[in-house]
């Protein structure tokens, strides 16, 4: 019988953006048996349930690095943006961690100050002249108040843009490709087949570590030699558990190449 406590824990963890390998590890560390975990994963529609070794003598596909990754239809959210190919299933889908919001916001602050000074100066001068004409004795105070109001207006606009940019980001990993959705008003879908991927690099820059996340940068065989996100065709910014996701991608690439009988 499926343990409903495990099912509820898996569902809540997936909603928080945890990857399936990390959930599996946490359940095993909590003392749940392999059969209970497998049964709970099997009940979750579209959940990734890697085979769990049932004892020290487990062999074959249950051995490390040889487990086959299963997939399902996922949540169905993808159907509004792209169609799954024949035989393709969703293995992992998630949005970035919320630390990316602060990362983007901090990165935009420098530009915000310049915008306030250069653009706001021209927008605020007519208003300032009117205020000074009405009360010439408080020129400095009026100038500070006018600049502050302009900065607050730009700040609110910047917050709305950053929130919208974050909300539009979403990642899918299927049995055949990696898909990244991003945008602001509209959106774009970047699909990277496993056959083109040469490497998945993890980055944890100074700011990324401050805001508590890491990222994956997908390099392809299309002549990309530079390191980091500059040479990447796809960036999975603030992807939950990047180390586990990197290992999952490597396993899926290996399985895809074995299915297609590719040797490189």
N, C-alpha and C positions, 0 to 999 in steps of 0.2 A: 504493500500500500504506500502511495506517495505521501511523504511527510509535508504537510501544508506549510509548516514553519520554514522549511528550506525553500519552497517555491516562493513564499512571500519575500524572503531575504534576497533571492535571485532577482525577483521583479524590482524590488526597491533599489538594489545595487545597479541594475541596468539603467534605471531612470536617473540615477546620480552620475551616470557616465562611466562606470567601472567596466573594464573589459572582462570577457568571459574567462580567460585564463587566470586573472587575479581573483575572480569570485571563486573559481574552483580551488585555488590555493588556500583562500581564507576559510572555506568550508572544511577542507581537509585538516587545516591547522586547528579548527574548532572541535575536531573529533568525530565528525560525521563519517559514516562508512561510505565506501566507494559505491555500493549498490544504491544507497539512499540518494547520494548526489546525482548519479546517473539517471535514476528514475525521475528526480525533480527536474533536471535539465530537459529530459525527454518530454515532460508535460508542458514546458514553456514553448509556445509557438514561435518558431523562428529563432530559438535560442541556440547558441553554439554549445554542443555537449561533446567535448573530446573524450575518447575512450579512456577510462581510468583503470590502471593495472589493479587487479583484484588479489594480488598476492606476490610474494617475492619470486614466484616461478612464472609470472606472466611473461609471454614472449610474443613474437610476431609483431603485429601492428600496434600492440599496446606498449612496445618498447619505446624509450625516449627517442624523439626525433622521427618516429615512424608512424605515429598516430595520424589517422586520416581526419581531416576537418570536415564536419558536416555542416550543412547550411539549410536555411529555410526561406520563407518569403519575407521575413523581417516584419516591421510594423506596418508596412504598406505606405509609409510616408513618401518613399521614392517614386511612387506611381504618378505623382503630380509633376515630376521633373524628367524622368527617363523610364524606359522600359527594360526589364531584364531580358537578356538574350536566352535563347533556347538552352536549357540545362544549367542556367546560372541561378545561384542562390545567394542570399545575403548572409554573410558570416558575422559581420560587425557593423553597427551603425551608431553614430554618436555625434554630439555637437561639442565644440571646444569647452574646456573648463572656464569658469567665470573669471579666473585670474587674467584671462586675455582681455577682458574689458578694461581693467586698470592698466594693463600693458599698452593698449592702444591709446587710452586717455593720456597717460604720461607722455607717450611719444608725440601726441598732438599739442601738448602744452606750449612747447617752444614756438611752433607755428602760430599758436593762438596769440601769444604775446606780440609777435611781429605783425599779425593781422590787426590786432587792436591798435598798435602804434601807427602803422602806415595807412591802412584803410580807415580805421576808426578816426584818425586825425582829420581826414577829409570829410568824413560824415559828421563828425562832432563839431567842427569849426563853426558852421552856420548856427548850430544850436548854442554854442558857447558865446558867440557874438551877441545873440539875442539876450542871453542871460546877463552878460556883462553890461549890455546897454541898459537893462532894467536895474542892475545893482552893481555898479562899477567898483564899489569898495571891497567886494569879496571876490576879486578875480581869481586868486589862487585856489580858494575853496571851491569856487564854481568849476574851475578847470579839473580839479581832482574828482569832483562828483560826476561831471560829464564823462570823464575817462572811465570811471568805475562803472557807470551805467552801461557804456558801450562794451566794456569787457564782460560784464554779466550777460548781456545779450548774446555775444559771441560764444560765451561759455555754455549757455543753455543749448544753443544750436550745435556746438561741438559734442555735447553729451548725447543729444538725440541722434547725431550721425554715428557716433561710436556704438551706441546701443543697437541701432539698426544694422550696422555692419556686422556686429557680433551675432545678432539674431538670424541673419541670413546665412551664416556659415553652418555647414553640416558635412559630415564625412560618412561614406559607405565603403566597406571592404567586402567584395563579393568573391565568389570562387574563381572569377576570371579577371578582375580589375579593381583598381582603386578609383573612387569617384569623389570629387571635391566640389561642393556647391558654395558659391559666394556671390556677393553683390551688394547693392545699396538700395536703389529704387527697383531696377530690374535684377536679374541674376544670370550667372554663367555656370555651366557644368563642365568640369574638366575630367575627362575619363582617361585613365592610364592603364592599358592592358598589361598584364604580368609579363607578356613576352617582350615588352620594351623596357622593363625595369632592370637596371644594373645594380642599384644599391638603394638602401633606405638608411639615411644618416640621422642620428639623434643629436639634437642641439639643446644645451642648457646654458644659455648665455647668462650674464650677470643679472640682467633685468628679469629674465625668465625664472631664474632661481629665486629672486626676491618675491615674485608673484606666485611661486609654487607650482610651476609646470615645466614641461619639456615639450619639444616639438620634433616631428619627423619630416625630413626633406627627401623627396623621392627623386632620385636621379635615373635617367633613362639612357638607352644606348644611342641616342641621337646626338652624339658628339659632345656630351657634357663631361668636362674634365675638371671644372672648378669645384672647390669644396664648399660645403655649407649651402644655405638657401639660394645663393646667387647662381648656382649651377643646377638648380632643381626645376623640374617640370611641374611638380606638385608639392605644396607645403601643407602639412597637417599641423597647423599651429595649435598649441595647447591641447594636443590629443591626450586623453586619459591613458595613464600607464604606457608611456612610449616604448619602454623596453619590451613589455609583453606584446605590444602591437607590432613592433619590429620583428620579433620572433614569429608571430602569427603570419606576417606578410612573407617572411622567408619560407615558412612551411607551405604556404599556399602557392608560392612561385615554384617550389620544387615539385609539388603535386601537379601543377598545371603543365610543367615541362615533361613530367613523366607521362601524363595523359596524351600529350601531343608528340611524344617520342622525340623530344629535343635533347640534344647533348650539350648545348651551350646556354 
